[in-house]
């Protein structure tokens, strides 16, 4: 039984190794191609989110009317009245 199962296990191990190696190669190729196609989109996303974050950080809620205005200027609602 052992004489039969050990070669069988070896073949199985070899197949698993081959599949794993192939999967690794495929995953790496997929990762590289994804990275290539994602890079420009990712950069623009980062720029967008950074811009949004800066806008949110700059906004201040007016204690009088509740309007949001940028910290660089005064409340647009209160100053226009
Ligand atoms: Zn105001």
PDB file of the backbone (N, CA, C, O) and the ligand in Angstrom, with CONECT records:
HET     ZN  A 101       1
ATOM      1  N   UNK A   1       0.849  -1.214   0.000  1.00  0.00           N
ATOM      2  CA  UNK A   1       0.000   0.000   0.000  1.00  0.00           C
ATOM      3  C   UNK A   1       0.880   1.259   0.000  1.00  0.00           C
ATOM      4  O   UNK A   1       0.591   2.250  -0.672  1.00  0.00           O
ATOM      5  N   UNK A   2       1.971   1.177   0.786  1.00  0.00           N
ATOM      6  CA  UNK A   2       2.850   2.349   0.855  1.00  0.00           C
ATOM      7  C   UNK A   2       3.560   2.592  -0.475  1.00  0.00           C
ATOM      8  O   UNK A   2       3.749   3.726  -0.916  1.00  0.00           O
ATOM      9  N   UNK A   3       3.952   1.450  -1.105  1.00  0.00           N
ATOM     10  CA  UNK A   3       4.622   1.560  -2.399  1.00  0.00           C
ATOM     11  C   UNK A   3       3.744   2.234  -3.428  1.00  0.00           C
ATOM     12  O   UNK A   3       4.237   2.793  -4.408  1.00  0.00           O
ATOM     13  N   UNK A   4       2.458   2.181  -3.209  1.00  0.00           N
ATOM     14  CA  UNK A   4       1.525   2.776  -4.170  1.00  0.00           C
ATOM     15  C   UNK A   4       1.180   4.221  -3.787  1.00  0.00           C
ATOM     16  O   UNK A   4       1.041   5.093  -4.645  1.00  0.00           O
ATOM     17  N   UNK A   5       1.044   4.452  -2.463  1.00  0.00           N
ATOM     18  CA  UNK A   5       0.555   5.772  -2.028  1.00  0.00           C
ATOM     19  C   UNK A   5       1.661   6.821  -2.074  1.00  0.00           C
ATOM     20  O   UNK A   5       1.386   7.993  -2.331  1.00  0.00           O
ATOM     21  N   UNK A   6       2.911   6.416  -1.826  1.00  0.00           N
ATOM     22  CA  UNK A   6       3.980   7.429  -1.808  1.00  0.00           C
ATOM     23  C   UNK A   6       4.203   8.040  -3.208  1.00  0.00           C
ATOM     24  O   UNK A   6       4.259   9.264  -3.322  1.00  0.00           O
ATOM     25  N   UNK A   7       4.330   7.234  -4.263  1.00  0.00           N
ATOM     26  CA  UNK A   7       4.450   7.848  -5.601  1.00  0.00           C
ATOM     27  C   UNK A   7       3.213   8.666  -5.938  1.00  0.00           C
ATOM     28  O   UNK A   7       3.299   9.719  -6.570  1.00  0.00           O
ATOM     29  N   UNK A   8       2.065   8.165  -5.507  1.00  0.00           N
ATOM     30  CA  UNK A   8       0.817   8.888  -5.768  1.00  0.00           C
ATOM     31  C   UNK A   8       0.866  10.256  -5.072  1.00  0.00           C
ATOM     32  O   UNK A   8       0.487  11.282  -5.637  1.00  0.00           O
ATOM     33  N   UNK A   9       1.354  10.227  -3.807  1.00  0.00           N
ATOM     34  CA  UNK A   9       1.458  11.482  -3.051  1.00  0.00           C
ATOM     35  C   UNK A   9       2.474  12.411  -3.707  1.00  0.00           C
ATOM     36  O   UNK A   9       2.284  13.626  -3.769  1.00  0.00           O
ATOM     37  N   UNK A  10       3.563  11.805  -4.196  1.00  0.00           N
ATOM     38  CA  UNK A  10       4.605  12.617  -4.848  1.00  0.00           C
ATOM     39  C   UNK A  10       4.038  13.291  -6.097  1.00  0.00           C
ATOM     40  O   UNK A  10       4.271  14.474  -6.344  1.00  0.00           O
ATOM     41  N   UNK A  11       3.292  12.515  -6.873  1.00  0.00           N
ATOM     42  CA  UNK A  11       2.683  13.079  -8.089  1.00  0.00           C
ATOM     43  C   UNK A  11       1.688  14.178  -7.718  1.00  0.00           C
ATOM     44  O   UNK A  11       1.625  15.235  -8.345  1.00  0.00           O
ATOM     45  N   UNK A  12       0.920  13.884  -6.677  1.00  0.00           N
ATOM     46  CA  UNK A  12      -0.060  14.866  -6.216  1.00  0.00           C
ATOM     47  C   UNK A  12       0.653  16.150  -5.761  1.00  0.00           C
ATOM     48  O   UNK A  12       0.224  17.266  -6.054  1.00  0.00           O
ATOM     49  N   UNK A  13       1.756  15.943  -5.037  1.00  0.00           N
ATOM     50  CA  UNK A  13       2.539  17.073  -4.544  1.00  0.00           C
ATOM     51  C   UNK A  13       3.091  17.880  -5.714  1.00  0.00           C
ATOM     52  O   UNK A  13       3.085  19.111  -5.708  1.00  0.00           O
ATOM     53  N   UNK A  14       3.575  17.134  -6.734  1.00  0.00           N
ATOM     54  CA  UNK A  14       4.123  17.800  -7.923  1.00  0.00           C
ATOM     55  C   UNK A  14       3.033  18.615  -8.619  1.00  0.00           C
ATOM     56  O   UNK A  14       3.256  19.750  -9.042  1.00  0.00           O
ATOM     57  N   UNK A  15       1.849  18.008  -8.727  1.00  0.00           N
ATOM     58  CA  UNK A  15       0.729  18.702  -9.390  1.00  0.00           C
ATOM     59  C   UNK A  15       0.371  19.956  -8.606  1.00  0.00           C
ATOM     60  O   UNK A  15       0.146  21.023  -9.177  1.00  0.00           O
ATOM     61  N   UNK A  16       0.323  19.803  -7.270  1.00  0.00           N
ATOM     62  CA  UNK A  16      -0.018  20.968  -6.428  1.00  0.00           C
ATOM     63  C   UNK A  16       1.028  22.060  -6.596  1.00  0.00           C
ATOM     64  O   UNK A  16       0.707  23.245  -6.688  1.00  0.00           O
ATOM     65  N   UNK A  17       2.299  21.629  -6.635  1.00  0.00           N
ATOM     66  CA  UNK A  17       3.387  22.592  -6.813  1.00  0.00           C
ATOM     67  C   UNK A  17       3.238  23.329  -8.139  1.00  0.00           C
ATOM     68  O   UNK A  17       3.372  24.551  -8.216  1.00  0.00           O
ATOM     69  N   UNK A  18       2.954  22.537  -9.194  1.00  0.00           N
ATOM     70  CA  UNK A  18       2.812  23.122 -10.524  1.00  0.00           C
ATOM     71  C   UNK A  18       1.644  24.112 -10.550  1.00  0.00           C
ATOM     72  O   UNK A  18       1.756  25.218 -11.079  1.00  0.00           O
ATOM     73  N   UNK A  19       0.521  23.684  -9.967  1.00  0.00           N
ATOM     74  CA  UNK A  19      -0.671  24.553  -9.946  1.00  0.00           C
ATOM     75  C   UNK A  19      -0.381  25.809  -9.142  1.00  0.00           C
ATOM     76  O   UNK A  19      -0.745  26.916  -9.538  1.00  0.00           O
ATOM     77  N   UNK A  20       0.282  25.618  -8.001  1.00  0.00           N
ATOM     78  CA  UNK A  20       0.585  26.751  -7.133  1.00  0.00           C
ATOM     79  C   UNK A  20       1.534  27.723  -7.822  1.00  0.00           C
ATOM     80  O   UNK A  20       1.375  28.942  -7.759  1.00  0.00           O
ATOM     81  N   UNK A  21       2.546  27.122  -8.495  1.00  0.00           N
ATOM     82  CA  UNK A  21       3.522  27.961  -9.198  1.00  0.00           C
ATOM     83  C   UNK A  21       2.838  28.719 -10.345  1.00  0.00           C
ATOM     84  O   UNK A  21       3.073  29.906 -10.571  1.00  0.00           O
ATOM     85  N   UNK A  22       1.986  27.976 -11.052  1.00  0.00           N
ATOM     86  CA  UNK A  22       1.266  28.608 -12.162  1.00  0.00           C
ATOM     87  C   UNK A  22       0.341  29.703 -11.648  1.00  0.00           C
ATOM     88  O   UNK A  22       0.228  30.772 -12.247  1.00  0.00           O
ATOM     89  N   UNK A  23      -0.308  29.422 -10.548  1.00  0.00           N
ATOM     90  CA  UNK A  23      -1.214  30.414  -9.964  1.00  0.00           C
ATOM     91  C   UNK A  23      -0.445  31.651  -9.510  1.00  0.00           C
ATOM     92  O   UNK A  23      -0.897  32.786  -9.668  1.00  0.00           O
ATOM     93  N   UNK A  24       0.725  31.395  -8.943  1.00  0.00           N
ATOM     94  CA  UNK A  24       1.577  32.497  -8.485  1.00  0.00           C
ATOM     95  C   UNK A  24       1.984  33.386  -9.664  1.00  0.00           C
ATOM     96  O   UNK A  24       1.930  34.615  -9.604  1.00  0.00           O
ATOM     97  N   UNK A  25       2.391  32.707 -10.732  1.00  0.00           N
ATOM     98  CA  UNK A  25       2.790  33.450 -11.937  1.00  0.00           C
ATOM     99  C   UNK A  25       1.601  34.247 -12.473  1.00  0.00           C
ATOM    100  O   UNK A  25       1.716  35.422 -12.824  1.00  0.00           O
ATOM    101  N   UNK A  26       0.459  33.567 -12.521  1.00  0.00           N
ATOM    102  CA  UNK A  26      -0.746  34.209 -13.051  1.00  0.00           C
ATOM    103  C   UNK A  26      -1.153  35.397 -12.173  1.00  0.00           C
ATOM    104  O   UNK A  26      -1.534  36.460 -12.665  1.00  0.00           O
ATOM    105  N   UNK A  27      -1.060  35.179 -10.861  1.00  0.00           N
ATOM    106  CA  UNK A  27      -1.438  36.240  -9.924  1.00  0.00           C
ATOM    107  C   UNK A  27      -0.501  37.445 -10.089  1.00  0.00           C
ATOM    108  O   UNK A  27      -0.927  38.599 -10.064  1.00  0.00           O
ATOM    109  N   UNK A  28       0.781  37.134 -10.256  1.00  0.00           N
ATOM    110  CA  UNK A  28       1.760  38.210 -10.403  1.00  0.00           C
ATOM    111  C   UNK A  28       1.493  38.999 -11.688  1.00  0.00           C
ATOM    112  O   UNK A  28       1.570  40.227 -11.721  1.00  0.00           O
ATOM    113  N   UNK A  29       1.173  38.234 -12.753  1.00  0.00           N
ATOM    114  CA  UNK A  29       0.883  38.894 -14.031  1.00  0.00           C
ATOM    115  C   UNK A  29      -0.377  39.749 -13.893  1.00  0.00           C
ATOM    116  O   UNK A  29      -0.449  40.878 -14.376  1.00  0.00           O
ATOM    117  N   UNK A  30      -1.355  39.171 -13.220  1.00  0.00           N
ATOM    118  CA  UNK A  30      -2.618  39.883 -13.017  1.00  0.00           C
ATOM    119  C   UNK A  30      -2.384  41.134 -12.178  1.00  0.00           C
ATOM    120  O   UNK A  30      -2.942  42.197 -12.449  1.00  0.00           O
ATOM    121  N   UNK A  31      -1.553  40.984 -11.159  1.00  0.00           N
ATOM    122  CA  UNK A  31      -1.272  42.104 -10.256  1.00  0.00           C
ATOM    123  C   UNK A  31      -0.543  43.220 -10.999  1.00  0.00           C
ATOM    124  O   UNK A  31      -0.829  44.406 -10.833  1.00  0.00           O
ATOM    125  N   UNK A  32       0.431  42.783 -11.843  1.00  0.00           N
ATOM    126  CA  UNK A  32       1.217  43.768 -12.593  1.00  0.00           C
ATOM    127  C   UNK A  32       0.319  44.509 -13.583  1.00  0.00           C
ATOM    128  O   UNK A  32       0.389  45.732 -13.706  1.00  0.00           O
ATOM    129  N   UNK A  33      -0.535  43.741 -14.294  1.00  0.00           N
ATOM    130  CA  UNK A  33      -1.407  44.371 -15.293  1.00  0.00           C
ATOM    131  C   UNK A  33      -2.435  45.265 -14.605  1.00  0.00           C
ATOM    132  O   UNK A  33      -2.807  46.317 -15.126  1.00  0.00           O
ATOM    133  N   UNK A  34      -2.886  44.838 -13.438  1.00  0.00           N
ATOM    134  CA  UNK A  34      -3.861  45.653 -12.694  1.00  0.00           C
ATOM    135  C   UNK A  34      -3.200  46.954 -12.227  1.00  0.00           C
ATOM    136  O   UNK A  34      -3.777  48.038 -12.306  1.00  0.00           O
ATOM    137  N   UNK A  35      -1.972  46.798 -11.739  1.00  0.00           N
ATOM    138  CA  UNK A  35      -1.235  47.956 -11.249  1.00  0.00           C
ATOM    139  C   UNK A  35      -1.013  48.966 -12.376  1.00  0.00           C
ATOM    140  O   UNK A  35      -1.119  50.178 -12.188  1.00  0.00           O
ATOM    141  N   UNK A  36      -0.697  48.411 -13.568  1.00  0.00           N
ATOM    142  CA  UNK A  36      -0.424  49.295 -14.707  1.00  0.00           C
ATOM    143  C   UNK A  36      -1.669  50.093 -15.083  1.00  0.00           C
ATOM    144  O   UNK A  36      -1.611  51.300 -15.318  1.00  0.00           O
ATOM    145  N   UNK A  37      -2.809  49.375 -15.133  1.00  0.00           N
ATOM    146  CA  UNK A  37      -4.036  50.041 -15.558  1.00  0.00           C
ATOM    147  C   UNK A  37      -4.623  50.886 -14.432  1.00  0.00           C
ATOM    148  O   UNK A  37      -5.380  51.827 -14.666  1.00  0.00           O
ATOM    149  N   UNK A  38      -4.252  50.524 -13.199  1.00  0.00           N
ATOM    150  CA  UNK A  38      -4.837  51.230 -12.060  1.00  0.00           C
ATOM    151  C   UNK A  38      -4.073  52.517 -11.739  1.00  0.00           C
ATOM    152  O   UNK A  38      -4.643  53.475 -11.217  1.00  0.00           O
ATOM    153  N   UNK A  39      -2.791  52.524 -12.056  1.00  0.00           N
ATOM    154  CA  UNK A  39      -1.939  53.630 -11.628  1.00  0.00           C
ATOM    155  C   UNK A  39      -2.478  55.016 -11.986  1.00  0.00           C
ATOM    156  O   UNK A  39      -2.556  55.876 -11.109  1.00  0.00           O
ATOM    157  N   UNK A  40      -2.851  55.262 -13.244  1.00  0.00           N
ATOM    158  CA  UNK A  40      -3.335  56.612 -13.557  1.00  0.00           C
ATOM    159  C   UNK A  40      -4.630  56.937 -12.835  1.00  0.00           C
ATOM    160  O   UNK A  40      -4.852  58.064 -12.393  1.00  0.00           O
ATOM    161  N   UNK A  41      -5.491  55.909 -12.723  1.00  0.00           N
ATOM    162  CA  UNK A  41      -6.763  56.138 -12.054  1.00  0.00           C
ATOM    163  C   UNK A  41      -6.534  56.398 -10.570  1.00  0.00           C
ATOM    164  O   UNK A  41      -7.174  57.255  -9.962  1.00  0.00           O
ATOM    165  N   UNK A  42      -5.591  55.624  -9.997  1.00  0.00           N
ATOM    166  CA  UNK A  42      -5.337  55.733  -8.575  1.00  0.00           C
ATOM    167  C   UNK A  42      -4.774  57.125  -8.252  1.00  0.00           C
ATOM    168  O   UNK A  42      -5.144  57.741  -7.252  1.00  0.00           O
ATOM    169  N   UNK A  43      -3.889  57.597  -9.104  1.00  0.00           N
ATOM    170  CA  UNK A  43      -3.284  58.903  -8.862  1.00  0.00           C
ATOM    171  C   UNK A  43      -4.345  60.004  -8.877  1.00  0.00           C
ATOM    172  O   UNK A  43      -4.345  60.909  -8.042  1.00  0.00           O
ATOM    173  N   UNK A  44      -5.246  59.897  -9.852  1.00  0.00           N
ATOM    174  CA  UNK A  44      -6.285  60.927  -9.946  1.00  0.00           C
ATOM    175  C   UNK A  44      -7.237  60.821  -8.757  1.00  0.00           C
ATOM    176  O   UNK A  44      -7.749  61.826  -8.264  1.00  0.00           O
ATOM    177  N   UNK A  45      -7.467  59.577  -8.303  1.00  0.00           N
ATOM    178  CA  UNK A  45      -8.324  59.384  -7.137  1.00  0.00           C
ATOM    179  C   UNK A  45      -7.698  60.027  -5.907  1.00  0.00           C
ATOM    180  O   UNK A  45      -8.371  60.677  -5.107  1.00  0.00           O
ATOM    181  N   UNK A  46      -6.391  59.825  -5.782  1.00  0.00           N
ATOM    182  CA  UNK A  46      -5.706  60.399  -4.626  1.00  0.00           C
ATOM    183  C   UNK A  46      -5.771  61.921  -4.689  1.00  0.00           C
ATOM    184  O   UNK A  46      -5.992  62.587  -3.677  1.00  0.00           O
ATOM    185  N   UNK A  47      -5.578  62.456  -5.875  1.00  0.00           N
ATOM    186  CA  UNK A  47      -5.635  63.910  -6.018  1.00  0.00           C
ATOM    187  C   UNK A  47      -7.035  64.414  -5.676  1.00  0.00           C
ATOM    188  O   UNK A  47      -7.208  65.435  -5.012  1.00  0.00           O
ATOM    189  N   UNK A  48      -8.033  63.656  -6.157  1.00  0.00           N
ATOM    190  CA  UNK A  48      -9.409  64.058  -5.913  1.00  0.00           C
ATOM    191  C   UNK A  48      -9.704  64.037  -4.420  1.00  0.00           C
ATOM    192  O   UNK A  48     -10.246  64.997  -3.872  1.00  0.00           O
ATOM    193  N   UNK A  49      -9.341  62.926  -3.758  1.00  0.00           N
ATOM    194  CA  UNK A  49      -9.655  62.791  -2.334  1.00  0.00           C
ATOM    195  C   UNK A  49      -8.878  63.830  -1.519  1.00  0.00           C
ATOM    196  O   UNK A  49      -9.379  64.356  -0.525  1.00  0.00           O
ATOM    197  N   UNK A  50      -7.664  64.110  -1.952  1.00  0.00           N
ATOM    198  CA  UNK A  50      -6.868  65.098  -1.232  1.00  0.00           C
ATOM    199  C   UNK A  50      -7.526  66.482  -1.356  1.00  0.00           C
ATOM    200  O   UNK A  50      -7.606  67.243  -0.392  1.00  0.00           O
ATOM    201  N   UNK A  51      -7.984  66.772  -2.554  1.00  0.00           N
ATOM    202  CA  UNK A  51      -8.645  68.051  -2.788  1.00  0.00           C
ATOM    203  C   UNK A  51      -9.913  68.149  -1.942  1.00  0.00           C
ATOM    204  O   UNK A  51     -10.192  69.174  -1.319  1.00  0.00           O
ATOM    205  N   UNK A  52     -10.675  67.048  -1.939  1.00  0.00           N
ATOM    206  CA  UNK A  52     -11.906  67.022  -1.160  1.00  0.00           C
ATOM    207  C   UNK A  52     -11.603  67.208   0.323  1.00  0.00           C
ATOM    208  O   UNK A  52     -12.278  67.967   1.018  1.00  0.00           O
ATOM    209  N   UNK A  53     -10.574  66.499   0.794  1.00  0.00           N
ATOM    210  CA  UNK A  53     -10.219  66.564   2.203  1.00  0.00           C
ATOM    211  C   UNK A  53      -9.843  68.005   2.583  1.00  0.00           C
ATOM    212  O   UNK A  53     -10.261  68.523   3.618  1.00  0.00           O
ATOM    213  N   UNK A  54      -9.048  68.627   1.719  1.00  0.00           N
ATOM    214  CA  UNK A  54      -8.632  69.998   1.996  1.00  0.00           C
ATOM    215  C   UNK A  54      -9.855  70.911   2.060  1.00  0.00           C
ATOM    216  O   UNK A  54      -9.935  71.808   2.900  1.00  0.00           O
ATOM    217  N   UNK A  55     -10.801  70.667   1.159  1.00  0.00           N
ATOM    218  CA  UNK A  55     -11.997  71.507   1.156  1.00  0.00           C
ATOM    219  C   UNK A  55     -12.776  71.321   2.454  1.00  0.00           C
ATOM    220  O   UNK A  55     -13.256  72.285   3.050  1.00  0.00           O
ATOM    221  N   UNK A  56     -12.893  70.065   2.882  1.00  0.00           N
ATOM    222  CA  UNK A  56     -13.648  69.790   4.102  1.00  0.00           C
ATOM    223  C   UNK A  56     -12.939  70.406   5.303  1.00  0.00           C
ATOM    224  O   UNK A  56     -13.580  70.969   6.191  1.00  0.00           O
ATOM    225  N   UNK A  57     -11.628  70.295   5.323  1.00  0.00           N
ATOM    226  CA  UNK A  57     -10.879  70.840   6.450  1.00  0.00           C
ATOM    227  C   UNK A  57     -10.982  72.369   6.496  1.00  0.00           C
ATOM    228  O   UNK A  57     -10.957  72.977   7.566  1.00  0.00           O
ATOM    229  N   UNK A  58     -11.096  72.958   5.334  1.00  0.00           N
ATOM    230  CA  UNK A  58     -11.135  74.420   5.289  1.00  0.00           C
ATOM    231  C   UNK A  58     -12.511  74.971   5.655  1.00  0.00           C
ATOM    232  O   UNK A  58     -12.650  76.151   5.977  1.00  0.00           O
ATOM    233  N   UNK A  59     -13.528  74.104   5.603  1.00  0.00           N
ATOM    234  CA  UNK A  59     -14.882  74.599   5.842  1.00  0.00           C
ATOM    235  C   UNK A  59     -15.135  74.805   7.339  1.00  0.00           C
ATOM    236  O   UNK A  59     -14.778  73.959   8.159  1.00  0.00           O
ATOM    237  N   UNK A  60     -15.737  75.907   7.675  1.00  0.00           N
ATOM    238  CA  UNK A  60     -16.079  76.214   9.066  1.00  0.00           C
ATOM    239  C   UNK A  60     -17.581  76.470   9.141  1.00  0.00           C
ATOM    240  O   UNK A  60     -18.141  77.156   8.285  1.00  0.00           O
ATOM    241  N   UNK A  61     -18.220  75.932  10.143  1.00  0.00           N
ATOM    242  CA  UNK A  61     -19.664  76.141  10.286  1.00  0.00           C
ATOM    243  C   UNK A  61     -19.908  77.464  10.996  1.00  0.00           C
ATOM    244  O   UNK A  61     -19.352  77.730  12.062  1.00  0.00           O
ATOM    245  N   UNK A  62     -20.743  78.276  10.389  1.00  0.00           N
ATOM    246  CA  UNK A  62     -21.062  79.564  10.985  1.00  0.00           C
ATOM    247  C   UNK A  62     -21.950  79.353  12.201  1.00  0.00           C
ATOM    248  O   UNK A  62     -22.992  78.707  12.093  1.00  0.00           O
ATOM    249  N   UNK A  63     -21.559  79.885  13.361  1.00  0.00           N
ATOM    250  CA  UNK A  63     -22.356  79.699  14.578  1.00  0.00           C
ATOM    251  C   UNK A  63     -23.683  80.449  14.524  1.00  0.00           C
ATOM    252  O   UNK A  63     -24.596  80.151  15.294  1.00  0.00           O
ATOM    253  N   UNK A  64     -23.793  81.415  13.625  1.00  0.00           N
ATOM    254  CA  UNK A  64     -25.017  82.228  13.589  1.00  0.00           C
ATOM    255  C   UNK A  64     -26.072  81.642  12.656  1.00  0.00           C
ATOM    256  O   UNK A  64     -27.245  81.544  13.018  1.00  0.00           O
ATOM    257  N   UNK A  65     -25.637  81.242  11.419  1.00  0.00           N
ATOM    258  CA  UNK A  65     -26.617  80.743  10.457  1.00  0.00           C
ATOM    259  C   UNK A  65     -26.406  79.288  10.092  1.00  0.00           C
ATOM    260  O   UNK A  65     -27.246  78.695   9.416  1.00  0.00           O
ATOM    261  N   UNK A  66     -25.297  78.698  10.527  1.00  0.00           N
ATOM    262  CA  UNK A  66     -25.066  77.291  10.234  1.00  0.00           C
ATOM    263  C   UNK A  66     -24.537  77.059   8.834  1.00  0.00           C
ATOM    264  O   UNK A  66     -24.414  75.914   8.401  1.00  0.00           O
ATOM    265  N   UNK A  67     -24.225  78.114   8.131  1.00  0.00           N
ATOM    266  CA  UNK A  67     -23.680  77.971   6.787  1.00  0.00           C
ATOM    267  C   UNK A  67     -22.211  77.578   6.873  1.00  0.00           C
ATOM    268  O   UNK A  67     -21.487  78.007   7.772  1.00  0.00           O
ATOM    269  N   UNK A  68     -21.783  76.749   5.913  1.00  0.00           N
ATOM    270  CA  UNK A  68     -20.384  76.329   5.880  1.00  0.00           C
ATOM    271  C   UNK A  68     -19.606  77.239   4.938  1.00  0.00           C
ATOM    272  O   UNK A  68     -19.992  77.431   3.786  1.00  0.00           O
ATOM    273  N   UNK A  69     -18.539  77.778   5.424  1.00  0.00           N
ATOM    274  CA  UNK A  69     -17.704  78.624   4.580  1.00  0.00           C
ATOM    275  C   UNK A  69     -16.242  78.283   4.821  1.00  0.00           C
ATOM    276  O   UNK A  69     -15.888  77.680   5.834  1.00  0.00           O
ATOM    277  N   UNK A  70     -15.398  78.681   3.870  1.00  0.00           N
ATOM    278  CA  UNK A  70     -13.979  78.348   3.989  1.00  0.00           C
ATOM    279  C   UNK A  70     -13.328  79.235   5.029  1.00  0.00           C
ATOM    280  O   UNK A  70     -13.733  80.381   5.226  1.00  0.00           O
ATOM    281  N   UNK A  71     -12.304  78.691   5.701  1.00  0.00           N
ATOM    282  CA  UNK A  71     -11.669  79.408   6.801  1.00  0.00           C
ATOM    283  C   UNK A  71     -10.986  80.680   6.326  1.00  0.00           C
ATOM    284  O   UNK A  71     -10.735  81.588   7.118  1.00  0.00           O
ATOM    285  N   UNK A  72     -10.683  80.748   5.017  1.00  0.00           N
ATOM    286  CA  UNK A  72      -9.986  81.922   4.486  1.00  0.00           C
ATOM    287  C   UNK A  72     -10.895  83.135   4.383  1.00  0.00           C
ATOM    288  O   UNK A  72     -10.408  84.264   4.349  1.00  0.00           O
ATOM    289  N   UNK A  73     -12.220  82.923   4.334  1.00  0.00           N
ATOM    290  CA  UNK A  73     -13.137  84.054   4.167  1.00  0.00           C
ATOM    291  C   UNK A  73     -14.201  84.017   5.255  1.00  0.00           C
ATOM    292  O   UNK A  73     -14.306  83.046   6.004  1.00  0.00           O
ATOM    293  N   UNK A  74     -14.979  85.072   5.331  1.00  0.00           N
ATOM    294  CA  UNK A  74     -16.038  85.111   6.342  1.00  0.00           C
ATOM    295  C   UNK A  74     -17.296  84.451   5.792  1.00  0.00           C
ATOM    296  O   UNK A  74     -17.338  84.128   4.605  1.00  0.00           O
ATOM    297  N   UNK A  75     -18.303  84.243   6.600  1.00  0.00           N
ATOM    298  CA  UNK A  75     -19.528  83.576   6.198  1.00  0.00           C
ATOM    299  C   UNK A  75     -20.172  84.328   5.041  1.00  0.00           C
ATOM    300  O   UNK A  75     -20.388  85.537   5.115  1.00  0.00           O
ATOM    301  N   UNK A  76     -20.475  83.602   3.978  1.00  0.00           N
ATOM    302  CA  UNK A  76     -21.041  84.243   2.794  1.00  0.00           C
ATOM    303  C   UNK A  76     -22.470  84.686   3.048  1.00  0.00           C
ATOM    304  O   UNK A  76     -22.910  85.681   2.472  1.00  0.00           O
ATOM    305  N   UNK A  77     -23.214  83.971   3.899  1.00  0.00           N
ATOM    306  CA  UNK A  77     -24.598  84.322   4.161  1.00  0.00           C
ATOM    307  C   UNK A  77     -24.679  85.550   5.060  1.00  0.00           C
ATOM    308  O   UNK A  77     -25.425  86.489   4.782  1.00  0.00           O
ATOM    309  N   UNK A  78     -23.893  85.530   6.155  1.00  0.00           N
ATOM    310  CA  UNK A  78     -23.942  86.627   7.106  1.00  0.00           C
ATOM    311  C   UNK A  78     -23.338  87.914   6.508  1.00  0.00           C
ATOM    312  O   UNK A  78     -23.845  89.009   6.751  1.00  0.00           O
ATOM    313  N   UNK A  79     -22.279  87.777   5.743  1.00  0.00           N
ATOM    314  CA  UNK A  79     -21.621  88.966   5.212  1.00  0.00           C
ATOM    315  C   UNK A  79     -22.424  89.589   4.080  1.00  0.00           C
ATOM    316  O   UNK A  79     -22.265  90.778   3.801  1.00  0.00           O
ATOM    317  N   UNK A  80     -23.280  88.822   3.425  1.00  0.00           N
ATOM    318  CA  UNK A  80     -24.068  89.382   2.308  1.00  0.00           C
ATOM    319  C   UNK A  80     -25.316  90.068   2.834  1.00  0.00           C
ATOM    320  O   UNK A  80     -25.937  90.854   2.119  1.00  0.00           O
ATOM    321  N   UNK A  81     -25.699  89.778   4.098  1.00  0.00           N
ATOM    322  CA  UNK A  81     -26.918  90.394   4.623  1.00  0.00           C
ATOM    323  C   UNK A  81     -26.622  91.777   5.212  1.00  0.00           C
ATOM    324  O   UNK A  81     -27.531  92.447   5.703  1.00  0.00           O
TER     325      UNK A  81
HETATM  326 ZN    ZN A 101     -23.327  82.904   8.839  1.00  0.00          ZN
END
